[in-house]
Amino acid sequence: MTILDVQHVKKRFGSRILLSDVNFSVESGEILAIIGLSGCGKSTLAKIIARLTDFDGGKVILCGKDISNAVGNEFYREMQMIFQNPEESFDPRRTLGASIAEPIKNFGVKASVSELLTRVGLKIEYSERFPHEISGGECQRAAIARAISINPKILICDEATSALDVTIQAKIIALIKNLCVERRISCIFITHDLKIAKKIANRVLVLENGELKTFSASNFGRKLSETSV
């Protein structure tokens, strides 16, 4: 079953063509990594898919429904996003527990904040803490708990590990992968690190010259190293 279908998406910034003809789909339970050089438009593509920024042409189809011109937050029941800087994605005036509980209440889902925290490796008492009171890795775990709380069909992870040190990165990658397999959640994992992409993804695509291409050692030449792109 196709969860997400991106068709001929285009995006310009002034006279610069950032995305010229982006096409790809994500199947149920698939983890797809998107890699590319800095400034190639990876994060812009993520925001387009999540409808956080507009685009100039094409379609974004989620679970069979065209959301290209969607307004409001109804489709967020099916799609959740995990950002690079988790602390910035939380309201600093609210506890982690209150933030995690918000989508559960909004969408009428039966879920327990304490069980979600435990599942992502945090103690239950973290529900009473504020984002600035915990480490970056812990905050990202809380963000993951919030994202999976409503059992979305797909996660969009935009450089979700790049702000973390290497040891924590590995743990967060394993957590996201395990949760996707366990709950059969599809995932688009955007990263500048080829090693991370290979660890987490079933399939890797390269964003180059405004288009997505299947990754191979030859089609991206020497622009990519085995550690970073």
C-alpha positions as a printed Julia matrix, in Angstrom:
229×3 Matrix{Float64}:
  0.0    0.0     0.0
  1.34   3.43   -0.96
  1.3    5.83    2.0
  2.85   8.88    0.32
  3.1    9.8    -3.34
  5.04  12.92   -4.36
  4.47  13.85   -8.0
  6.48  16.37  -10.06
  7.06  18.77   -7.15
  8.72  22.06   -8.07
 10.06  24.87   -5.91
 11.83  28.12   -6.78
 13.55  30.72   -4.63
 13.62  33.84   -6.75
 15.39  32.88   -9.96
 16.91  29.74   -8.43
 15.25  26.41   -9.16
 15.66  24.36   -5.99
 13.34  21.46   -6.81
 12.72  20.97  -10.52
 10.88  17.65  -10.78
 10.75  15.57   -7.61
  8.96  12.22   -7.83
  8.9    9.37   -5.32
  6.55   7.24   -3.25
  6.75   5.55    0.14
  5.11   2.23    0.84
  3.57   1.04    4.1
  6.3    0.23    6.63
  9.11   1.46    4.38
 11.97   3.61    5.7
 13.26   5.84    2.92
 16.39   7.95    3.36
 16.94  11.13    1.34
 20.51  12.44    1.18
 22.21  15.26   -0.67
 24.71  18.08   -0.47
 24.17  21.02    1.88
 21.67  23.48    0.42
 20.25  21.05   -2.14
 16.71  21.39   -0.79
 16.29  18.33    1.47
 14.72  20.24    4.35
 12.59  22.31    1.98
 11.25  19.09    0.5
 10.42  17.82    4.01
  8.52  21.02    4.79
  6.62  20.8     1.5
  5.54  17.24    2.27
  4.46  18.27    5.78
  2.7   21.33    4.28
  4.82  23.75    6.27
  5.83  25.65    3.13
  4.25  26.22   -0.25
  5.51  24.91   -3.58
  5.17  25.94   -7.2
  3.87  22.81   -8.9
  3.12  19.13   -8.51
  1.14  17.1    -5.98
  1.55  15.57   -2.53
 -0.8   12.65   -1.99
 -1.11  11.17    1.5
 -3.01   7.89    1.97
 -4.75   8.46   -1.36
 -5.8   12.05   -0.6
 -4.34  15.08   -2.37
 -3.07  17.41    0.4
 -1.23  19.81   -1.93
 -3.52  22.68   -0.95
 -4.58  21.4     2.46
 -5.19  23.86    5.28
 -5.63  23.09    8.95
 -4.21  20.06   10.66
 -6.54  17.18    9.81
 -3.93  15.23    7.85
 -1.46  15.4    10.77
 -3.36  12.41   12.14
 -1.57  10.44    9.42
  1.75  12.35    9.29
  4.07  13.6    12.01
  7.42  15.39   11.78
 10.54  15.12   13.94
 12.86  18.11   13.68
 16.61  18.65   13.94
 16.44  20.74   17.14
 13.89  19.03   19.38
 13.86  21.67   22.12
 12.66  24.28   19.62
  9.72  22.06   18.66
  8.34  22.11   22.2
  6.54  24.96   23.96
  9.08  26.04   26.62
  6.23  26.99   28.97
  4.72  23.51   29.02
  5.96  20.28   30.54
  6.95  17.43   28.25
  3.96  15.45   29.48
  1.54  18.23   28.54
  3.09  18.55   25.07
  2.97  14.81   24.43
 -0.65  14.66   25.63
 -1.81  17.48   23.33
 -2.06  15.48   20.05
 -3.6   12.57   21.96
 -6.41  14.87   23.12
 -6.73  16.7    19.79
 -7.21  13.51   17.79
 -9.05  11.48   20.4
 -6.5    8.68   20.51
 -6.24   6.23   23.38
 -2.65   6.46   24.54
 -0.76   6.84   27.81
  1.95   9.48   28.23
  3.76   7.34   30.79
  3.75   4.31   28.48
  5.02   6.42   25.58
  7.86   7.83   27.67
  8.82   4.34   28.83
  8.77   3.06   25.24
 11.26   5.7    24.1
 13.57   5.06   27.06
 12.6    7.89   29.41
 11.49   7.64   33.02
  7.88   8.49   33.81
  8.92  11.5    35.92
 10.18  13.2    32.75
  6.56  14.12   32.05
  6.9   16.86   34.69
 10.09  18.34   33.23
 10.44  21.21   30.81
 12.39  20.99   27.52
 15.31  23.09   28.8
 15.76  20.81   31.81
 16.88  17.75   29.83
 19.62  16.86   27.35
 19.29  17.04   23.58
 19.07  13.27   23.26
 16.4   13.05   25.95
 14.45  15.86   24.31
 14.57  14.06   20.96
 13.24  10.91   22.65
 10.34  12.98   24.01
  9.73  14.39   20.52
  9.6   10.85   19.15
  7.12   9.88   21.89
  4.91  12.8    20.88
  5.18  11.9    17.17
  4.14   8.26   17.63
  1.44   9.04   20.22
 -1.34   9.14   17.6
 -0.04   6.18   15.57
  0.63   8.09   12.34
  1.06   6.33    9.02
  4.34   8.14    8.28
  7.11  10.03   10.1
  9.15  12.78    8.46
 12.54  13.0    10.19
 14.43  16.12    9.12
 18.06  15.75   10.24
 16.69  14.25   13.45
 20.11  13.12   14.69
 22.51  15.74   13.3
 22.45  17.88   16.48
 23.4   14.9    18.67
 26.77  13.37   19.46
 27.73  10.11   17.76
 26.86   7.8    20.67
 23.4    9.31   21.12
 22.86   9.35   17.35
 23.2    5.58   17.18
 20.65   5.08   19.96
 18.11   7.45   18.4
 18.53   5.8    14.99
 17.93   2.37   16.54
 14.89   3.7    18.42
 13.27   5.22   15.31
 13.94   2.1    13.26
 12.57  -0.24   15.93
  9.43   1.85   16.41
  8.77   1.97   12.67
  9.11  -1.81   12.39
  7.1   -2.45   15.56
  4.21  -0.14   14.63
  4.55  -0.51   10.85
  5.07   3.23   10.43
  6.59   4.47    7.19
  9.41   6.99    7.48
 11.25   9.55    5.38
 14.63  10.05    7.01
 16.47  13.11    5.72
 20.17  13.23    6.55
 23.49  14.55    5.27
 25.24  11.41    6.54
 25.43   8.43    4.2
 26.41   5.99    6.94
 23.29   6.89    8.92
 21.14   6.55    5.8
 22.46   3.05    5.16
 21.89   2.01    8.79
 18.26   3.01    8.98
 16.79   2.86    5.48
 15.38   0.19    3.21
 16.05   2.5     0.27
 18.26   5.58   -0.27
 17.56   8.4    -2.71
 19.88  11.27   -3.64
 18.6   14.8    -4.18
 20.76  16.32   -6.91
 20.08  19.15   -9.36
 16.49  19.4    -8.17
 15.64  15.75   -8.77
 15.68  12.53   -6.75
 17.75   9.6    -7.99
 18.38   6.11   -6.66
 21.66   6.11   -4.77
 24.64   4.29   -6.2
 28.36   4.87   -5.81
 28.62   5.85   -9.46
 25.71   8.23   -9.94
 26.97  10.68   -7.35
 30.65  10.4    -8.19
 33.11  11.72   -5.62
 30.76  14.29   -4.14
 29.83  11.9    -1.35
 32.16  10.35    1.17
 31.31   7.33    3.24
 30.81   9.56    6.26
 29.11  12.69    5.05
 27.32  14.23    2.11
